[in-house]
Amino acid sequence: MKRKVFIVSDATGTTAEKVVAAAVRQFSGANIAAEIYPRIRTEQALEDIVERAAEEGALVVHTIVDHDQRELLQRHCADAGLTDVDLIGPLVGALGAYVSADPHAQPGGEHPVDDEYYRRIEAVEFAVRNDDGQHPRNLRKADIVLVGISRTSKTPLSTYLAQRGYKVANVPIVLGIELPGELFKVDQRKVVGLSIKPAALARIRQARLQSLGMPADTAYGMQDHIRKELEYARQIFAGNPQWPVLDVTDRAIEETAAELLALRNQRMADEA
């Protein structure tokens, strides 16, 4: 059974990522996947992540240096019945008591401010601004454009890739609605389709409906509607054979990202 660890940070998340990776190596037989959510500094962003974590029953690991934001995240996790692990709060508190001083509570204070840092921050901000089809005119500026129906990991994958410095936009496929014309004007080597098996998508959507307190028989989570959406997406992908299509069913974000980047780099090299 695959387990998820959501890493939440008000900076880049690099520190928490390394700690979690070291801990995961102690469980060689476990199927554990980490997802990173950097630059999280608003209540709405925290709520969205906790909601997503609740859908997947994830463990939440965080390095939020702001005391109020940290407590807010912990309350949301408690309300959702999630376990959270605070990697920085106890240490900051102990150090403060040891040196008899108050912490600065400055996100990302431990990271050097260099070109690479700013490149990643810019990429994360780009992914946030261009999530779920917002601002189609910006697609030409993206390094990668993800296309898929709802709940095919477009947003988590965009965030993960952005953390590694790629400007990623994602475009939703909605049954019966044409994709934006701007999508077909960008370098088509940048576009990647995402698909998923019907049964897996039904499970994910039913969990989503339950978390929102919506009826289980809502069309969004029904098998017939899901099959129609997937067929519509297949038609779009078939009409654009230059787009590779990755199946995200039961795959960790890291796996999908690794395959996507290898494929993208190969395409760019072959067609250069």
N, C-alpha and C positions, 0 to 999 in steps of 0.2 A: 504494500500500500504506500502510495506516495504521500509524503508529508511536506508541508510548506512552512518556511520561515520568512516572515515579512520583516525586512530591515528598514526602519524608519529613522531618518536623520534630518536635522535642520541645516546640515551642510552637505558634503558630497556622499557621506555614508561609507567612505573608504575604511575608516577605523573599524566600524561595526562589521563590515564585510569580511575583513581579515580575521576578526575574532570569531565570527560564526564559522568561517571556513576551517579554522583551526579546531573548533569544537566538533564540527561535522566529521572531520577525519578520525575522530575517536569512535565512530559508529559505522564501520566499513560495510556492514550488512544492511544498513538502513537506506531507504530511498528518500533522501531529503533534498529539497530544492529551495534555494534562497531567491527572493525577489527584493530588489532595492528600490526604495522610495526616497530620493534625496530632495533637499531644499523644501521640506515640508514645514511651513510656518504659519498656516492659518487653520482655524477650527474646522472649516469646511473640508479642507484637504485631509485633516486627521479623521474626520467622520467618514469620508469616502474610503479611506484605507481600512479603517476598522470594519466597515460594512463588507468590503471585499474579503478581508481576513476571516470574518465570520462565515461567509459563504463557503470558504475552503477549509475552515477549521484550523487556521494557521496559528503558529506561535509568533508573537510580535516581539521583536528585539529592537531596542531603540537607543539612540544617542542624541537626545534632545537636551541641549544645555540650558534652555530657558525653563526656569522652575515652573511657571504657570502653565506653559505649553506641555511640559512633561506630565504634570498632574492631570491636565485635561485629557491627554492621551490615555493615561492609566485609568481614569474614570470611564472613558468610553470603552476601553477593553473590559473592564469589570462588568459594565452594563451588558456587554455582548457575550459575557461568559468566556472571554479569551484570557489566556495566560500571557503576561507581558514580562519581559526581562529588561531592566534598566541597567545599561552598561556604564553609564557615566554619572548618574545622580549620586549613588553612594560614594563613589570615589571623590567627586567634587566636594561633597559634604565632609568627608573625612579629611581631605586636604585643607579645606577651609578651617576646620576646627584645629588642625595641627599647626597651621601658620597664623591662626587668629586673624583671618581676613575673609572678606566676602568675594565670591567669584565674579568675574566680569559678565558671565552669561552671554558670551559672544559666539554665535554659531560659526563653526569652522575655524576657530582660533588656532587650532593645531595644524592647519594645513598651510603650506607655503603658497603665497599668491604669485603664481607664475603663469606663463602663457597657456600651459596645459590646463591649469585650474580654470582660467577664464573660458577656455574653449569648451570645457565640459559644462560649465554653468550656462553658457550661451546655448549649448545644445539642449540642456534640460528645459530652459525657458522656451526654446523653439517648440519642443515636443508638447509642452503644456498649452501653448498658444494655438497649436495646430492639431489638437486632439479631436477625433470624431468629426472630421470634415470641416472644421472651422477654417475660414479664410482660404478658400481654394487657390486664390492668387499666389499664396506662398508656397505652393507645391513645387514650383520651379527652383526654390531655394533649398529644398530638402536633399539630403544625401540618400535617403531611403523613404519610399512611400509604401505603406502597408494598406492592403485592401481586403475587406472581409465583412461578413455579417456580424451582428451583435454577439458578443461573448466568444470571439475567436482569439482572445488575448492581444488585441491590437494595442490597447493602452499600456498594459504591463510590459509588453515587448518594446513599445516605443520608449518607455521610461528606462528600461534596462539598457537599450542601445544608446540612449542619450547620455546615460551615466558614463559611457565609454567614448563620448565625444562625437557621436553621429547625430546630425540633425534629422529627425524622423517626423514625418507627418503620417496620419492614418485617415483613411476614407471609408466610411461605412457603406456597405451594400444593403439597401433597404428595398424590400419586395415591391416591384412595380415602379420604382423611381430611378431615373437615369443618373448615371454617375456624372460628376461635373466635367465640363468640357476641358477644363484646365489639366485634368489628369492625363489626357491624351496628347498634351503639348509638351510634357516634360520628357526627359530622356527615359525611354521605356526600360532601360537596363536598371533603373532605380526602383521599379515597381515590383512588388511581391504580393501574391495572393495568399490568403490564409484560409484553410478549410478545417473541418472537424467532423467526426462521425455523429450521426443523428442522435444516437442513444446518449453519448457523452454530453452533447449540447443540451439535450432535454434535462439531464440531471443538473447541469449548471444553472439553467434557466429556472428550473423549479426551485432550487435553493435561493436564487435571486428573488423570486416572487414571494417565497416564504419570509425572507428577511425584510421585505417591504410590506408584509402583511396583506398581500394581494391574493385573490382566489387562485387556486392551483389550476383551474380550468380556463384561465386567461389565455387567449390565442398565442401570446408570446412564448408560452411554455408547452404548447400542445404539439404532439408528434406530427400531425398533418400539416400544421402551419410551418413547423421547422423544416419538414421535407420540401415544402414549396420554396422556402427561403434558400435552402441549400441547392435546389435545382436551378433557381434563378441565378445564384452565384456561379454554379457550374457553367451555365450558358454564357455568362459574362467572361469567365476565364477561358472558355473554348473560343470565344470571339477575339481573345487577345492572347494567342499562344506564346507570345514573346514574354509573358509574365510567368515566372516559375510559381508553382503553388505548393505551399508547405502544409502538411497535415499536422495540426497542433494537438491532436487527441492524446490525452494522458502524457503529455510531454512537459518537462520543466522548461521554463523560460530560457534558461541557459542553453539547453539543447537546441531549441529552435533558433536562438540567436547565433549560436556557433555555426549551424548549418546555413543560415541565411547569409552570414558574413563571408563564409567560404565560397558560397555560390555567387554572391555579388562580386567579390574580388576576382573570381575566375572569369566572370562575364566581362568585367571591365578590362581585364588583361587580354582576353581573346579578341575583343572588339576595338581595342585601342588602336 
